[in-house]
Amino acid sequence: MSESQNKQKRVLAIDPFIRGFGFIVFEGPKDPIDWGTKEAREKKNARCLTKISNLIETYLPDVIVVEDCTAKGSRRCPRVQRLIAGIGVLASKQGIKIHRYSRAKVRRVFSESGATTKHQIATTIAELLPELALQLPPFRKPWMPEDERMSIFDAASFAFTFYYLNNQRKGLPSPLPKREVALHICQKKISPRERFFASIRASEN
């Protein structure tokens, strides 16, 4: 396989939440180069699109990945639906390909590694990418509001879905662990101490 065929695309994945959006930028499934959350408390969609435009200008992604909020079962409110549509328009104007995946599609991809719930998927990602371990929110009880940092992991799950399907099409190895490895990952509770040392290990690599 040629070097050009084997080269992974730079991906910007975005996941909105009530006061802004989470994002992550990948050079490849094992190489996140930036991630975080951006807030927009007034004129939310306009401000979010400005911040996303700045990320595009900074990182020049090959692909933008978002949720398919038109899919059956999506719970996105009309404002977020408009924001995701606006991201698509922005990508089109910049000549950037956009891929949209439903939550069901993400779960199907990660289920091959044994992760089926939102928290299991996030935990699997945190283990695959120790740099993100400190960002992993604790398990959310039904009465608890969702931690905004979960949007980083939701964005990452869309990016991994893109890489998984892209690698599958090209005959490349899956970026996700095998089922038996992932089951161990998902069942493991990550303590703050373990997260701290995970971040130290990541900085040493």
ChimeraX attribute file (.defattr): number of C-alpha atoms within 10 A of each C-alpha:
attribute: neighborCount
match mode: 1-to-1
recipient: residues
	/A:1	8
	/A:2	6
	/A:3	7
	/A:4	7
	/A:5	9
	/A:6	12
	/A:7	10
	/A:8	16
	/A:9	16
	/A:10	21
	/A:11	28
	/A:12	29
	/A:13	30
	/A:14	28
	/A:15	24
	/A:16	26
	/A:17	19
	/A:18	13
	/A:19	15
	/A:20	22
	/A:21	24
	/A:22	23
	/A:23	25
	/A:24	26
	/A:25	25
	/A:26	22
	/A:27	18
	/A:28	17
	/A:29	23
	/A:30	12
	/A:31	12
	/A:32	18
	/A:33	13
	/A:34	13
	/A:35	21
	/A:36	16
	/A:37	19
	/A:38	17
	/A:39	17
	/A:40	16
	/A:41	11
	/A:42	11
	/A:43	8
	/A:44	18
	/A:45	21
	/A:46	13
	/A:47	16
	/A:48	23
	/A:49	18
	/A:50	13
	/A:51	17
	/A:52	20
	/A:53	16
	/A:54	12
	/A:55	17
	/A:56	20
	/A:57	11
	/A:58	9
	/A:59	16
	/A:60	15
	/A:61	20
	/A:62	17
	/A:63	19
	/A:64	23
	/A:65	27
	/A:66	27
	/A:67	25
	/A:68	20
	/A:69	21
	/A:70	13
	/A:71	14
	/A:72	10
	/A:73	10
	/A:74	14
	/A:75	11
	/A:76	16
	/A:77	10
	/A:78	10
	/A:79	12
	/A:80	20
	/A:81	18
	/A:82	14
	/A:83	17
	/A:84	23
	/A:85	15
	/A:86	16
	/A:87	22
	/A:88	20
	/A:89	14
	/A:90	18
	/A:91	20
	/A:92	12
	/A:93	9
	/A:94	13
	/A:95	11
	/A:96	17
	/A:97	14
	/A:98	19
	/A:99	17
	/A:100	20
	/A:101	19
	/A:102	18
	/A:103	20
	/A:104	15
	/A:105	16
	/A:106	21
	/A:107	19
	/A:108	15
	/A:109	21
	/A:110	24
	/A:111	17
	/A:112	15
	/A:113	21
	/A:114	23
	/A:115	23
	/A:116	17
	/A:117	13
	/A:118	18
	/A:119	19
	/A:120	21
	/A:121	24
	/A:122	24
	/A:123	27
	/A:124	27
	/A:125	23
	/A:126	23
	/A:127	19
	/A:128	18
	/A:129	17
	/A:130	19
	/A:131	21
	/A:132	22
	/A:133	24
	/A:134	18
	/A:135	17
	/A:136	21
	/A:137	16
	/A:138	15
	/A:139	14
	/A:140	12
	/A:141	8
	/A:142	7
	/A:143	6
	/A:144	8
	/A:145	8
	/A:146	15
	/A:147	13
	/A:148	21
	/A:149	17
	/A:150	21
	/A:151	23
	/A:152	24
	/A:153	31
	/A:154	27
	/A:155	25
	/A:156	31
	/A:157	29
	/A:158	30
	/A:159	28
	/A:160	26
	/A:161	25
	/A:162	25
	/A:163	22
	/A:164	20
	/A:165	15
	/A:166	15
	/A:167	16
	/A:168	13
	/A:169	9
	/A:170	12
	/A:171	11
	/A:172	15
	/A:173	10
	/A:174	15
	/A:175	17
	/A:176	21
	/A:177	16
	/A:178	12
	/A:179	15
	/A:180	11
	/A:181	13
	/A:182	25
	/A:183	17
	/A:184	12
	/A:185	23
	/A:186	23
	/A:187	12
	/A:188	13
	/A:189	12
	/A:190	19
	/A:191	11
	/A:192	13
	/A:193	9
	/A:194	13
	/A:195	20
	/A:196	16
	/A:197	14
	/A:198	21
	/A:199	16
	/A:200	13
	/A:201	12
	/A:202	14
	/A:203	10
	/A:204	7
	/A:205	5
